Amino acid sequence: MVNNCGSGHVEYKFGSGELKTLSGSVTLSGSLPSGNMWLQDYDGHKCGPDGTDCGMVEFTLGDNGHNAINYSVLMGNNGNHVL
């Protein structure tokens, strides 16, 4: 995920569920069974700890060629999206 928005930073959770902030590029080797990424603090907006109340990319990248990517907007307790 590339942030060209002028504010905020990319946060992600991979399989284990540990929340991390992405700074610069990251290269992973092997499969990535599941993960979520979202843009935190864009224009001062705070997303939930799992990307709720923000646009979120969910993905599965497998060594066997079975890959999936989904973009979602999941409503949480912040409720400040205008759809």
N, C-alpha and C positions, 0 to 999 in steps of 0.2 A: 504494500500500500504506500503510495507516495502522497505526501501532504503538500499540495500547492495552494492551500487556502489562506496563508498569511498569518494564521494563528492556530493554536492547539498543537497537540502531539498525538502520535499513534500509540494506542495501548493494545495489548493482545494477551490472549490466554491460549496456550497450546495444551494438548492432551491432559497434562497433570493438573491444570486449573490454576497454576500460579500466575498472578497478574504481573505483567512486565510492561515497561515503557520502551518503545522502539526509538532508537536514536541512530540515524544513518541507515546503511543497508545491512541486511542480515542474510547469510547463506546457510541453509540447512541441508544436510546430507541424509538420504534415505526417505522413508515415508513419514507422513505427518497425518496420523489417523483423524485428528479433529483439531479445530482451532477457530477462534473468533478474533477479529480486529475491528477497532473503531477509533474515531477521532475525538479525543478528550480535550476539554477546555477551548473548543472552537468558539470564538466570540464570547468567551466567558461562560459558556454552557457546561454544566457538569453532568456527565452520563452516569448511569448506575455502574456498580462494580463489575457487571457482566455485559455492559454495552447497552442496557435498556435506556430508553429515552433518547437514543441516537441511531443514526444509520450504522448498521453493523454488517460486516462481511463474515460469513461462516464458510468454512472450507474443509475439505478432506482431500489430501494428496497422497495417493498410494503408489507403490512401486509396480503394481500390477496393471497400471493404466486406468484404473477406476478412480476418477477424480470428480469432485463436485464443488461448485461455488454458488453461494446464495447471498443475495443482498436483502436485508430485512430492516424494518423500523419497528422495534418492539416497545410498546408503551409500558412504562413503569410508574413509579410514584411521582415523578417530577411533572409529568403531564403538560409540558409546555410546547408540544409540537402542534403546528397548524398543518393539517393534511387536506 
